[in-house]
Amino acid sequence: MVARRIVFRPMNMDGGKVHPTQKPIEVMRWCISFLPSHVISVFDPYMGSGTTGVACAKMGRKFIGIELDPDYFDIACERITKAYQQPDMFIEPSAPKPVNAELFENDE
């Protein structure tokens, strides 16, 4: 039998965990790093608190996210906007300023 040891290390949660399934930014950066370089946009249909969007901002990629919960949507927009305002100085940004699209506004 092989003995396994689990080590818990704190990871950068960008100011603390605000969503039940929030992942560390570095995990999402690692995932995005496997995309081919010509893929500049990432789509996340379950955005949650926006960790994937933050990782995209830090990597100079465009991001499109969808979140049904308005509270988490607001948290994600704030985190992603801040991330685009403080880009990595070694990454050439390819993404425009983030836009909060109200798709169902004035549904009459």
VEXZA-684220 format. One record per atom (N, C-alpha, C, O): residue number from 1; residue in three letters; chain; atom name; z, x, y. Coordinates in steps of 0.001 Angstrom, whole numbers, plus 500000, padded with zeros to 6 digits. Last residue first. Example, Ala and Ser with C-alpha at 12.3 -4.5 7.8 and 13.67 -1.06 7.14 Angstrom:
BEGIN
[pt 2, ser, A, N, [507080, 512850, 497750]],
[pt 2, ser, A, CA, [507140, 513670, 498940]],
[pt 2, ser, A, C, [507870, 512900, 500030]],
[pt 2, ser, A, O, [508039, 513409, 501138]],
[pt 1, ala, A, N, [507800, 513190, 494310]],
[pt 1, ala, A, CA, [507800, 512300, 495500]],
[pt 1, ala, A, C, [507800, 513200, 496700]],
[pt 1, ala, A, O, [508465, 514236, 496681]],
This chain:
BEGIN
[pt 108, glu, A, N, [476974, 460161, 544368]],
[pt 108, glu, A, CA, [476912, 458730, 544662]],
[pt 108, glu, A, C, [475567, 458176, 544341]],
[pt 108, glu, A, O, [475331, 456982, 544525]],
[pt 107, asp, A, N, [478588, 462794, 544378]],
[pt 107, asp, A, CA, [477867, 462129, 543294]],
[pt 107, asp, A, C, [477850, 460617, 543530]],
[pt 107, asp, A, O, [478643, 459887, 542936]],
[pt 106, asn, A, N, [479690, 464811, 546086]],
[pt 106, asn, A, CA, [478930, 463677, 546626]],
[pt 106, asn, A, C, [478040, 463014, 545578]],
[pt 106, asn, A, O, [476878, 462708, 545848]],
[pt 105, glu, A, N, [479558, 467409, 543715]],
[pt 105, glu, A, CA, [480032, 466969, 545015]],
[pt 105, glu, A, C, [479106, 465871, 545526]],
[pt 105, glu, A, O, [477885, 465981, 545415]],
[pt 104, phe, A, N, [478936, 468646, 541411]],
[pt 104, phe, A, CA, [479142, 467211, 541357]],
[pt 104, phe, A, C, [479699, 466652, 542665]],
[pt 104, phe, A, O, [480243, 465548, 542698]],
[pt 103, leu, A, N, [478657, 471365, 541944]],
[pt 103, leu, A, CA, [477561, 470636, 541345]],
[pt 103, leu, A, C, [477706, 469124, 541446]],
[pt 103, leu, A, O, [476712, 468406, 541554]],
[pt 102, glu, A, N, [479359, 473573, 544095]],
[pt 102, glu, A, CA, [479963, 472276, 543792]],
[pt 102, glu, A, C, [478851, 471374, 543261]],
[pt 102, glu, A, O, [478178, 470696, 544036]],
[pt 101, ala, A, N, [479501, 476922, 543667]],
[pt 101, ala, A, CA, [478586, 475781, 543635]],
[pt 101, ala, A, C, [479325, 474522, 543218]],
[pt 101, ala, A, O, [479851, 474435, 542109]],
[pt 100, asn, A, N, [480316, 479539, 545398]],
[pt 100, asn, A, CA, [481048, 478492, 544696]],
[pt 100, asn, A, C, [480181, 477238, 544756]],
[pt 100, asn, A, O, [480135, 476565, 545785]],
[pt 99, val, A, N, [478918, 482697, 545057]],
[pt 99, val, A, CA, [478765, 481375, 545637]],
[pt 99, val, A, C, [479512, 480375, 544774]],
[pt 99, val, A, O, [479356, 480365, 543553]],
[pt 98, pro, A, N, [479269, 486188, 545853]],
[pt 98, pro, A, CA, [479491, 485032, 544989]],
[pt 98, pro, A, C, [479408, 483714, 545752]],
[pt 98, pro, A, O, [479774, 483626, 546924]],
[pt 97, lys, A, N, [476570, 488207, 547042]],
[pt 97, lys, A, CA, [477882, 487637, 547324]],
[pt 97, lys, A, C, [478082, 486376, 546463]],
[pt 97, lys, A, O, [477159, 485569, 546350]],
[pt 96, pro, A, N, [474607, 489611, 544299]],
[pt 96, pro, A, CA, [474814, 489101, 545656]],
[pt 96, pro, A, C, [476230, 488592, 545827]],
[pt 96, pro, A, O, [477002, 488550, 544869]],
[pt 95, ala, A, N, [474549, 492637, 542406]],
[pt 95, ala, A, CA, [474914, 491232, 542523]],
[pt 95, ala, A, C, [475078, 490819, 543975]],
[pt 95, ala, A, O, [475618, 491570, 544787]],
[pt 94, ser, A, N, [474299, 495203, 542059]],
[pt 94, ser, A, CA, [473049, 494459, 541935]],
[pt 94, ser, A, C, [473305, 492979, 542163]],
[pt 94, ser, A, O, [472381, 492167, 542119]],
[pt 93, pro, A, N, [475745, 498212, 543264]],
[pt 93, pro, A, CA, [475834, 496762, 543098]],
[pt 93, pro, A, C, [474460, 496116, 543019]],
[pt 93, pro, A, O, [473567, 496433, 543804]],
[pt 92, glu, A, N, [476172, 501087, 541488]],
[pt 92, glu, A, CA, [475247, 500484, 542457]],
[pt 92, glu, A, C, [475279, 498970, 542273]],
[pt 92, glu, A, O, [474875, 498482, 541217]],
[pt 91, ile, A, N, [479257, 502647, 541158]],
[pt 91, ile, A, CA, [478333, 501673, 540582]],
[pt 91, ile, A, C, [477467, 501094, 541698]],
[pt 91, ile, A, O, [477981, 500662, 542730]],
[pt 90, phe, A, N, [481172, 504126, 542351]],
[pt 90, phe, A, CA, [480185, 504867, 541570]],
[pt 90, phe, A, C, [479152, 503948, 540926]],
[pt 90, phe, A, O, [478263, 504422, 540219]],
[pt 89, met, A, N, [482996, 502444, 543525]],
[pt 89, met, A, CA, [482138, 503227, 544413]],
[pt 89, met, A, C, [481072, 504026, 543670]],
[pt 89, met, A, O, [480154, 504552, 544299]],
[pt 88, asp, A, N, [483334, 499177, 542495]],
[pt 88, asp, A, CA, [483474, 500556, 542049]],
[pt 88, asp, A, C, [482512, 501407, 542872]],
[pt 88, asp, A, O, [481318, 501110, 542909]],
[pt 87, pro, A, N, [484195, 496831, 545139]],
[pt 87, pro, A, CA, [483399, 497333, 544015]],
[pt 87, pro, A, C, [483741, 498775, 543666]],
[pt 87, pro, A, O, [484360, 499492, 544453]],
[pt 86, gln, A, N, [485801, 494663, 546460]],
[pt 86, gln, A, CA, [486262, 496023, 546175]],
[pt 86, gln, A, C, [485493, 496583, 544982]],
[pt 86, gln, A, O, [486077, 496789, 543919]],
[pt 85, gln, A, N, [484550, 492237, 546551]],
[pt 85, gln, A, CA, [484872, 492865, 547826]],
[pt 85, gln, A, C, [485338, 494309, 547654]],
[pt 85, gln, A, O, [485277, 495094, 548600]],
[pt 84, tyr, A, N, [484440, 491521, 543897]],
[pt 84, tyr, A, CA, [483179, 491867, 544563]],
[pt 84, tyr, A, C, [483427, 492541, 545904]],
[pt 84, tyr, A, O, [482603, 493336, 546353]],
[pt 83, ala, A, N, [487183, 490965, 543565]],
[pt 83, ala, A, CA, [486570, 492063, 542816]],
[pt 83, ala, A, C, [485241, 492482, 543442]],
[pt 83, ala, A, O, [484944, 493675, 543512]],
[pt 82, lys, A, N, [487534, 488714, 545181]],
[pt 82, lys, A, CA, [488248, 489961, 545508]],
[pt 82, lys, A, C, [487610, 491161, 544811]],
[pt 82, lys, A, O, [487508, 492241, 545392]],
[pt 81, thr, A, N, [485916, 486927, 543709]],
[pt 81, thr, A, CA, [485585, 487252, 545098]],
[pt 81, thr, A, C, [486254, 488557, 545515]],
[pt 81, thr, A, O, [485618, 489413, 546131]],
[pt 80, ile, A, N, [487382, 486804, 541332]],
[pt 80, ile, A, CA, [486025, 487356, 541323]],
[pt 80, ile, A, C, [485595, 487753, 542738]],
[pt 80, ile, A, O, [484979, 488802, 542931]],
[pt 79, arg, A, N, [489806, 485596, 542157]],
[pt 79, arg, A, CA, [489802, 486919, 541517]],
[pt 79, arg, A, C, [488429, 487580, 541590]],
[pt 79, arg, A, O, [488323, 488772, 541876]],
[pt 78, glu, A, N, [488844, 483135, 543222]],
[pt 78, glu, A, CA, [489603, 484070, 544055]],
[pt 78, glu, A, C, [489571, 485487, 543466]],
[pt 78, glu, A, O, [489337, 486458, 544185]],
[pt 77, cys, A, N, [487629, 481987, 540984]],
[pt 77, cys, A, CA, [486840, 482255, 542194]],
[pt 77, cys, A, C, [487541, 483275, 543091]],
[pt 77, cys, A, O, [486902, 484168, 543647]],
[pt 76, ala, A, N, [489853, 481736, 539251]],
[pt 76, ala, A, CA, [488723, 482603, 538900]],
[pt 76, ala, A, C, [487908, 482966, 540141]],
[pt 76, ala, A, O, [487539, 484126, 540324]],
[pt 75, ile, A, N, [491401, 479857, 540645]],
[pt 75, ile, A, CA, [491953, 481192, 540352]],
[pt 75, ile, A, C, [490818, 482171, 540072]],
[pt 75, ile, A, O, [490811, 483290, 540584]],
[pt 74, asp, A, N, [489624, 477677, 540580]],
[pt 74, asp, A, CA, [490028, 478260, 541864]],
[pt 74, asp, A, C, [490589, 479665, 541692]],
[pt 74, asp, A, O, [490297, 480559, 542487]],
[pt 73, phe, A, N, [489547, 477249, 537804]],
[pt 73, phe, A, CA, [488319, 477554, 538531]],
[pt 73, phe, A, C, [488644, 478220, 539867]],
[pt 73, phe, A, O, [488014, 479209, 540243]],
[pt 72, tyr, A, N, [492149, 476524, 537248]],
[pt 72, tyr, A, CA, [491668, 477808, 536744]],
[pt 72, tyr, A, C, [490382, 478226, 537451]],
[pt 72, tyr, A, O, [490151, 479415, 537674]],
[pt 71, asp, A, N, [492060, 474013, 538601]],
[pt 71, asp, A, CA, [493045, 475047, 538961]],
[pt 71, asp, A, C, [492597, 476427, 538495]],
[pt 71, asp, A, O, [492658, 477391, 539258]],
[pt 70, pro, A, N, [489990, 472533, 537346]],
[pt 70, pro, A, CA, [489869, 472947, 538752]],
[pt 70, pro, A, C, [490857, 474031, 539170]],
[pt 70, pro, A, O, [490531, 474877, 540003]],
[pt 69, asp, A, N, [488549, 473123, 534297]],
[pt 69, asp, A, CA, [489853, 472935, 534925]],
[pt 69, asp, A, C, [489795, 473437, 536372]],
[pt 69, asp, A, O, [489577, 474625, 536607]],
[pt 68, leu, A, N, [485954, 473934, 533557]],
[pt 68, leu, A, CA, [486239, 472523, 533812]],
[pt 68, leu, A, C, [487544, 472299, 534563]],
[pt 68, leu, A, O, [487638, 471383, 535380]],
[pt 67, glu, A, N, [483842, 476519, 534560]],
[pt 67, glu, A, CA, [485206, 476183, 534137]],
[pt 67, glu, A, C, [485487, 474739, 534520]],
[pt 67, glu, A, O, [485285, 474351, 535670]],
[pt 66, ile, A, N, [481349, 478968, 534314]],
[pt 66, ile, A, CA, [481653, 477538, 534353]],
[pt 66, ile, A, C, [483075, 477342, 533858]],
[pt 66, ile, A, O, [483473, 477930, 532852]],
[pt 65, gly, A, N, [479590, 481631, 535992]],
[pt 65, gly, A, CA, [480683, 481114, 535175]],
[pt 65, gly, A, C, [480884, 479625, 535377]],
[pt 65, gly, A, O, [480629, 479086, 536454]],
[pt 64, ile, A, N, [477617, 484406, 536271]],
[pt 64, ile, A, CA, [477589, 482951, 536390]],
[pt 64, ile, A, C, [478673, 482433, 535460]],
[pt 64, ile, A, O, [478681, 482755, 534272]],
[pt 63, phe, A, N, [477080, 487505, 537899]],
[pt 63, phe, A, CA, [477903, 486686, 537013]],
[pt 63, phe, A, C, [477726, 485208, 537330]],
[pt 63, phe, A, O, [477690, 484806, 538493]],
[pt 62, lys, A, N, [475532, 490730, 537964]],
[pt 62, lys, A, CA, [475646, 489363, 538447]],
[pt 62, lys, A, C, [476430, 488557, 537424]],
[pt 62, lys, A, O, [476445, 488881, 536236]],
[pt 61, arg, A, N, [477195, 493934, 538045]],
[pt 61, arg, A, CA, [476329, 492928, 537417]],
[pt 61, arg, A, C, [476548, 491569, 538048]],
[pt 61, arg, A, O, [477613, 491288, 538598]],
[pt 60, gly, A, N, [478879, 496055, 538679]],
[pt 60, gly, A, CA, [477661, 495854, 539449]],
[pt 60, gly, A, C, [476694, 494867, 538835]],
[pt 60, gly, A, O, [475490, 494950, 539077]],
[pt 59, met, A, N, [481284, 496250, 537464]],
[pt 59, met, A, CA, [480193, 496976, 536827]],
[pt 59, met, A, C, [478861, 496784, 537551]],
[pt 59, met, A, O, [477832, 497287, 537101]],
[pt 58, lys, A, N, [482950, 494625, 538873]],
[pt 58, lys, A, CA, [483297, 496048, 538853]],
[pt 58, lys, A, C, [482180, 496893, 538246]],
[pt 58, lys, A, O, [482119, 498102, 538474]],
[pt 57, ala, A, N, [481747, 492177, 538291]],
[pt 57, ala, A, CA, [481787, 492665, 539675]],
[pt 57, ala, A, C, [482042, 494160, 539703]],
[pt 57, ala, A, O, [481414, 494883, 540477]],
[pt 56, cys, A, N, [482286, 492012, 535535]],
[pt 56, cys, A, CA, [480904, 492096, 536019]],
[pt 56, cys, A, C, [480863, 492655, 537437]],
[pt 56, cys, A, O, [480034, 493512, 537745]],
[pt 55, ala, A, N, [485084, 491766, 535597]],
[pt 55, ala, A, CA, [484471, 492925, 534941]],
[pt 55, ala, A, C, [483026, 493109, 535403]],
[pt 55, ala, A, O, [482590, 494236, 535637]],
[pt 54, val, A, N, [485257, 489295, 536865]],
[pt 54, val, A, CA, [485846, 490478, 537505]],
[pt 54, val, A, C, [485226, 491744, 536910]],
[pt 54, val, A, O, [484885, 492677, 537637]],
[pt 53, gly, A, N, [484055, 487683, 534916]],
[pt 53, gly, A, CA, [483456, 487811, 536240]],
[pt 53, gly, A, C, [483970, 489018, 536996]],
[pt 53, gly, A, O, [483209, 489692, 537691]],
[pt 52, thr, A, N, [485923, 487907, 532877]],
[pt 52, thr, A, CA, [484564, 488399, 532648]],
[pt 52, thr, A, C, [483846, 488596, 533979]],
[pt 52, thr, A, O, [483111, 489568, 534150]],
[pt 51, thr, A, N, [488145, 486658, 534104]],
[pt 51, thr, A, CA, [488192, 488078, 533756]],
[pt 51, thr, A, C, [486802, 488662, 533523]],
[pt 51, thr, A, O, [486532, 489792, 533928]],
[pt 50, gly, A, N, [488571, 483955, 534962]],
[pt 50, gly, A, CA, [487518, 484793, 535538]],
[pt 50, gly, A, C, [487510, 486257, 535188]],
[pt 50, gly, A, O, [486913, 487048, 535918]],
[pt 49, ser, A, N, [490225, 482143, 533768]],
[pt 49, ser, A, CA, [490697, 482743, 535025]],
[pt 49, ser, A, C, [489744, 483795, 535573]],
[pt 49, ser, A, O, [490070, 484466, 536552]],
[pt 48, gly, A, N, [487632, 480317, 532362]],
[pt 48, gly, A, CA, [489076, 480492, 532441]],
[pt 48, gly, A, C, [489491, 481053, 533782]],
[pt 48, gly, A, O, [489146, 480496, 534824]],
[pt 47, met, A, N, [484899, 480049, 531609]],
[pt 47, met, A, CA, [485319, 481123, 532507]],
[pt 47, met, A, C, [486826, 481357, 532558]],
[pt 47, met, A, O, [487259, 482489, 532776]],
[pt 46, tyr, A, N, [482869, 479376, 529542]],
[pt 46, tyr, A, CA, [484305, 479044, 529483]],
[pt 46, tyr, A, C, [485053, 480094, 530303]],
[pt 46, tyr, A, O, [485761, 480933, 529744]],
[pt 45, pro, A, N, [480349, 480421, 529817]],
[pt 45, pro, A, CA, [480499, 478966, 529919]],
[pt 45, pro, A, C, [481949, 478486, 529858]],
[pt 45, pro, A, O, [482222, 477310, 530098]],
[pt 44, asp, A, N, [479183, 483047, 531464]],
[pt 44, asp, A, CA, [480405, 482711, 530730]],
[pt 44, asp, A, C, [480643, 481204, 530872]],
[pt 44, asp, A, O, [481089, 480749, 531925]],
[pt 43, phe, A, N, [476562, 485326, 531686]],
[pt 43, phe, A, CA, [476931, 483919, 531765]],
[pt 43, phe, A, C, [478157, 483666, 530893]],
[pt 43, phe, A, O, [478169, 484028, 529716]],
[pt 42, val, A, N, [475398, 488004, 533617]],
[pt 42, val, A, CA, [476227, 487601, 532478]],
[pt 42, val, A, C, [476663, 486160, 532718]],
[pt 42, val, A, O, [477085, 485810, 533820]],
[pt 41, ser, A, N, [472601, 489985, 534558]],
[pt 41, ser, A, CA, [473397, 488766, 534732]],
[pt 41, ser, A, C, [474143, 488433, 533450]],
[pt 41, ser, A, O, [473608, 488558, 532348]],
[pt 40, ile, A, N, [471124, 492183, 533862]],
[pt 40, ile, A, CA, [472024, 492335, 535008]],
[pt 40, ile, A, C, [472893, 491109, 535236]],
[pt 40, ile, A, O, [473834, 491169, 536027]],
[pt 39, val, A, N, [469683, 493975, 531508]],
[pt 39, val, A, CA, [470378, 492691, 531609]],
[pt 39, val, A, C, [471404, 492820, 532731]],
[pt 39, val, A, O, [472428, 493484, 532571]],
[pt 38, his, A, N, [468896, 496574, 531401]],
[pt 38, his, A, CA, [468031, 495655, 532147]],
[pt 38, his, A, C, [468630, 494247, 532255]],
[pt 38, his, A, O, [468130, 493421, 533018]],
[pt 37, ser, A, N, [470745, 497832, 529744]],
[pt 37, ser, A, CA, [470839, 498055, 531189]],
[pt 37, ser, A, C, [469957, 497099, 531996]],
[pt 37, ser, A, O, [470247, 496842, 533165]],
[pt 36, pro, A, N, [472124, 495681, 527186]],
[pt 36, pro, A, CA, [471102, 496615, 527671]],
[pt 36, pro, A, C, [471142, 496706, 529199]],
[pt 36, pro, A, O, [471533, 495749, 529867]],
[pt 35, leu, A, N, [475653, 495562, 526567]],
[pt 35, leu, A, CA, [474418, 494889, 526972]],
[pt 35, leu, A, C, [473406, 495928, 527439]],
[pt 35, leu, A, O, [473784, 496943, 528023]],
[pt 34, phe, A, N, [477949, 496979, 526208]],
[pt 34, phe, A, CA, [477004, 496967, 525093]],
[pt 34, phe, A, C, [475701, 496249, 525425]],
[pt 34, phe, A, O, [474744, 496317, 524653]],
[pt 33, ser, A, N, [479537, 496505, 528406]],
[pt 33, ser, A, CA, [478868, 497811, 528327]],
[pt 33, ser, A, C, [477862, 497887, 527177]],
[pt 33, ser, A, O, [477006, 498771, 527172]],
[pt 32, ile, A, N, [480812, 494130, 527931]],
[pt 32, ile, A, CA, [479620, 494106, 528776]],
[pt 32, ile, A, C, [478843, 495418, 528666]],
[pt 32, ile, A, O, [477621, 495430, 528817]],
[pt 31, cys, A, N, [483006, 495096, 526411]],
[pt 31, cys, A, CA, [482026, 494164, 525829]],
[pt 31, cys, A, C, [480719, 494182, 526610]],
[pt 31, cys, A, O, [479640, 494241, 526020]],
[pt 30, trp, A, N, [484305, 496671, 528353]],
[pt 30, trp, A, CA, [483831, 497286, 527106]],
[pt 30, trp, A, C, [482762, 496400, 526471]],
[pt 30, trp, A, O, [481723, 496899, 526039]],
[pt 29, arg, A, N, [485012, 494720, 530183]],
[pt 29, arg, A, CA, [484094, 495798, 530598]],
[pt 29, arg, A, C, [483484, 496468, 529371]],
[pt 29, arg, A, O, [482297, 496792, 529353]],
[pt 28, met, A, N, [486822, 493310, 528617]],
[pt 28, met, A, CA, [485569, 492662, 528997]],
[pt 28, met, A, C, [484551, 493685, 529509]],
[pt 28, met, A, O, [483351, 493524, 529287]],
[pt 27, val, A, N, [488820, 495241, 528431]],
[pt 27, val, A, CA, [488216, 494702, 527205]],
[pt 27, val, A, C, [486868, 494067, 527539]],
[pt 27, val, A, O, [485888, 494267, 526821]],
[pt 26, glu, A, N, [489560, 495610, 531094]],
[pt 26, glu, A, CA, [488911, 496711, 530375]],
[pt 26, glu, A, C, [488270, 496253, 529073]],
[pt 26, glu, A, O, [487266, 496827, 528651]],
[pt 25, ile, A, N, [490878, 493235, 531716]],
[pt 25, ile, A, CA, [489584, 493522, 532324]],
[pt 25, ile, A, C, [488843, 494603, 531547]],
[pt 25, ile, A, O, [487628, 494517, 531365]],
[pt 24, pro, A, N, [492382, 491465, 528984]],
[pt 24, pro, A, CA, [492401, 492566, 529952]],
[pt 24, pro, A, C, [490988, 492860, 530474]],
[pt 24, pro, A, O, [490015, 492738, 529730]],
[pt 23, lys, A, N, [492079, 487866, 528864]],
[pt 23, lys, A, CA, [491901, 489191, 528278]],
[pt 23, lys, A, C, [492034, 490256, 529363]],
[pt 23, lys, A, O, [491818, 489968, 530541]],
[pt 22, gln, A, N, [493808, 484819, 528545]],
[pt 22, gln, A, CA, [493263, 485855, 529423]],
[pt 22, gln, A, C, [493212, 487198, 528709]],
[pt 22, gln, A, O, [494164, 487610, 528045]],
[pt 21, thr, A, N, [494674, 482467, 527438]],
[pt 21, thr, A, CA, [493846, 483364, 526617]],
[pt 21, thr, A, C, [493196, 484475, 527444]],
[pt 21, thr, A, O, [492149, 485002, 527069]],
[pt 20, pro, A, N, [496269, 481243, 529481]],
[pt 20, pro, A, CA, [496806, 481471, 528124]],
[pt 20, pro, A, C, [495989, 482434, 527266]],
[pt 20, pro, A, O, [496559, 483149, 526442]],
[pt 19, his, A, N, [496291, 482897, 532648]],
[pt 19, his, A, CA, [495606, 481975, 531742]],
[pt 19, his, A, C, [496084, 482268, 530317]],
[pt 19, his, A, O, [496285, 483432, 529973]],
[pt 18, val, A, N, [497427, 484903, 534074]],
[pt 18, val, A, CA, [497431, 483584, 534698]],
[pt 18, val, A, C, [496756, 482523, 533828]],
[pt 18, val, A, O, [496661, 481365, 534237]],
[pt 17, lys, A, N, [499151, 487902, 534035]],
[pt 17, lys, A, CA, [498439, 486938, 533203]],
[pt 17, lys, A, C, [498559, 485553, 533824]],
[pt 17, lys, A, O, [499667, 485079, 534074]],
[pt 16, gly, A, N, [498680, 490269, 536716]],
[pt 16, gly, A, CA, [499475, 489406, 535848]],
[pt 16, gly, A, C, [498616, 488405, 535110]],
[pt 16, gly, A, O, [497494, 488104, 535516]],
[pt 15, gly, A, N, [497001, 491928, 538119]],
[pt 15, gly, A, CA, [498047, 491222, 538848]],
[pt 15, gly, A, C, [498874, 490280, 538002]],
[pt 15, gly, A, O, [499706, 489551, 538541]],
[pt 14, asp, A, N, [495119, 492609, 536043]],
[pt 14, asp, A, CA, [494714, 492295, 537402]],
[pt 14, asp, A, C, [495766, 491463, 538133]],
[pt 14, asp, A, O, [495452, 490416, 538700]],
[pt 13, met, A, N, [496040, 493520, 533699]],
[pt 13, met, A, CA, [495749, 492097, 533744]],
[pt 13, met, A, C, [495466, 491663, 535168]],
[pt 13, met, A, O, [495559, 490476, 535481]],
[pt 12, asn, A, N, [495752, 496374, 532000]],
[pt 12, asn, A, CA, [495526, 495858, 533349]],
[pt 12, asn, A, C, [495117, 494388, 533299]],
[pt 12, asn, A, O, [493999, 494054, 532909]],
[pt 11, met, A, N, [498235, 496404, 529410]],
[pt 11, met, A, CA, [496869, 496590, 529881]],
[pt 11, met, A, C, [496717, 495933, 531239]],
[pt 11, met, A, O, [497479, 495030, 531584]],
[pt 10, pro, A, N, [500799, 497989, 527593]],
[pt 10, pro, A, CA, [500419, 497118, 528708]],
[pt 10, pro, A, C, [498995, 497432, 529154]],
[pt 10, pro, A, O, [498609, 498597, 529259]],
[pt 9, arg, A, N, [500642, 498065, 524098]],
[pt 9, arg, A, CA, [500530, 498809, 525340]],
[pt 9, arg, A, C, [500178, 497838, 526460]],
[pt 9, arg, A, O, [499338, 496957, 526276]],
[pt 8, phe, A, N, [502109, 498078, 521008]],
[pt 8, phe, A, CA, [501768, 497234, 522138]],
[pt 8, phe, A, C, [501761, 498081, 523399]],
[pt 8, phe, A, O, [502752, 498733, 523727]],
[pt 7, val, A, N, [501145, 498956, 517853]],
[pt 7, val, A, CA, [501659, 499486, 519114]],
[pt 7, val, A, C, [501184, 498562, 520225]],
[pt 7, val, A, O, [499988, 498300, 520356]],
[pt 6, ile, A, N, [501893, 498680, 514519]],
[pt 6, ile, A, CA, [501300, 498005, 515672]],
[pt 6, ile, A, C, [501971, 498532, 516925]],
[pt 6, ile, A, O, [503197, 498549, 517040]],
[pt 5, arg, A, N, [501101, 500337, 511636]],
[pt 5, arg, A, CA, [502005, 500301, 512769]],
[pt 5, arg, A, C, [501282, 499655, 513953]],
[pt 5, arg, A, O, [500181, 500064, 514321]],
[pt 4, arg, A, N, [501040, 499958, 508155]],
[pt 4, arg, A, CA, [500363, 499849, 509446]],
[pt 4, arg, A, C, [501407, 499729, 510545]],
[pt 4, arg, A, O, [502450, 499096, 510380]],
[pt 3, ala, A, N, [500812, 501509, 505055]],
[pt 3, ala, A, CA, [501703, 501037, 506125]],
[pt 3, ala, A, C, [500927, 501030, 507437]],
[pt 3, ala, A, O, [500241, 501996, 507771]],
[pt 2, val, A, N, [499176, 500529, 502212]],
[pt 2, val, A, CA, [499057, 501301, 503436]],
[pt 2, val, A, C, [499969, 500689, 504497]],
[pt 2, val, A, O, [499892, 499496, 504788]],
[pt 1, met, A, N, [500000, 500839, 498819]],
[pt 1, met, A, CA, [500000, 500000, 500000]],
[pt 1, met, A, C, [500000, 500887, 501248]],
[pt 1, met, A, O, [500736, 501871, 501323]],
